[in-house]
Amino acid sequence: MNNFIRIALLIFISINASAQNRLTLEDVIKLAHGETISAKTVLNTYENSYWRYYGYKRSFLPSLTFTGTLPSLDIGISEISLPDGSSDFVRRSQINYSAALQLSQSVRLTGGDIFISADMARLDILGINNRTSYRSSPFYIGYRQPIMKFNPYKWQGKIEPLNFEEAQKKSVEQNEDVSIEAVQLFFEVVNNVSRYDIAKINVSNSDTLFKISQGRYNLGKIAESELLQIELILLNAERTLAQSELDVVVSKQKLKTFLGIAPQTEIELVVDETVPQIVVDIPKAIELANKHRSEMVTFEKNLLLSERELDRAKKENSFNADLFVTYGVTQTSTTISGSLNNLLDQESVNFGVSVPLYNWGLNKARVKQQQANSDLINNQVEQSMVNFEREVFIQATQFNLMNRQVEIAKKSMIVAEKRYAVSKQRFLIGKSDILTFNNSLTERNQAVNSYNQTLLQYWVFYYQMRKLTHYDFENSELIQFNDIEF
């Protein structure tokens, strides 16, 4: 139902955007999290991790296996052992059939494996003395136990859950990365459109000024050098306009490609000049980041991986043994029913030992090397945690300053617009020189671009804080990744 609502909402946004050709930043972000390649990549990455964890969980459940040979024909000359201990080549013709069921189970705690099986085999001897015989083992149990050996099952039980937890948390962060990319592409278009609009105004104003200056030059009120300077301004404005138009087309195509919108679809972006008035509690942000950020799981996992490799190095270079014990019943007969009667027991016990005696200090070197590597990883993790907390502190501090920065940039843009209008009028009536007018024009352009850039920085910081803390500060709730259902 949630997926249905989400898809319906995205379809509505797409239809509405197609009809009106107007998209706000909120619309762009919602579309980015719809059926786009970026959103699907996040989902597919998470799905891959889910099924890996699913497979790990079920690898410790009993598995039932059937094996069979139906049939195996062997006709030819083979070397066989005679009753007196000698060997001879004998022609033989026979057909083998076999079938077996085996239930096996890994024992995570001890690193061993246990199995229970049942099998039946049939042998047909062909030729003059045709005969058929059966061998059955209706019950057979075995256990293999490594002694003082590296236990991979134990470490899997510690590390695999962390791999999945890390994948879950990374999915939240990757979703926020999609939002950040949407913000950046949105404001790239906004900035280019703004520059294009300014370029059009500049061309219009420069053309007007050039025509007025031509009249003043003809009346002898300005020098030729001043007229040429104004003409050069007009030419530069026209060149800037052509480049700005190209930048708008390219940036819009990038955004439409990202959102999965058809290239020929015309879009208009609408900038909401209001931003959420949010103040991040820095100690709370650090606490949230330490609790929810994927890097914290990665740090814990890296420490475990280091411990695992040290454990492996120690146990693979010291005394170890393997114990293999089996017990079962079996019988053979010329009939199936006969092979199931008067069953005989069969047992086997194998105990293998490996003891390194002397290898010129190689074992010690391997253990020491891994110990040094473990110490290095511990130090790196400790330093990474310090760096991470500092990053959260800096990002939160910068974000808390952004509301004021947006306000200042907006006021600066308004003041620059007024100063430009005044300078333009004073120049038109001949009460100001071209240098003052050009300065006001440059400051106006810079103020507009600075405002758009400040809005971009605000929203990038906003989603970066969400990414770092897994927390929606606007709605005061944790961000969860629940877009996948199995």
Helices and strands as residue ranges (DSSP letters): H 2-20, E 22-24, H 25-32, H 37-58, E 63-81, E 87-107, E 112-125, E 131-147, H 152-218, H 224-259, E 268-270, H 282-292, H 294-316, E 320-333, H 336-339, E 344-354, H 362-428, H 434-469, E 471-472, E 477-478
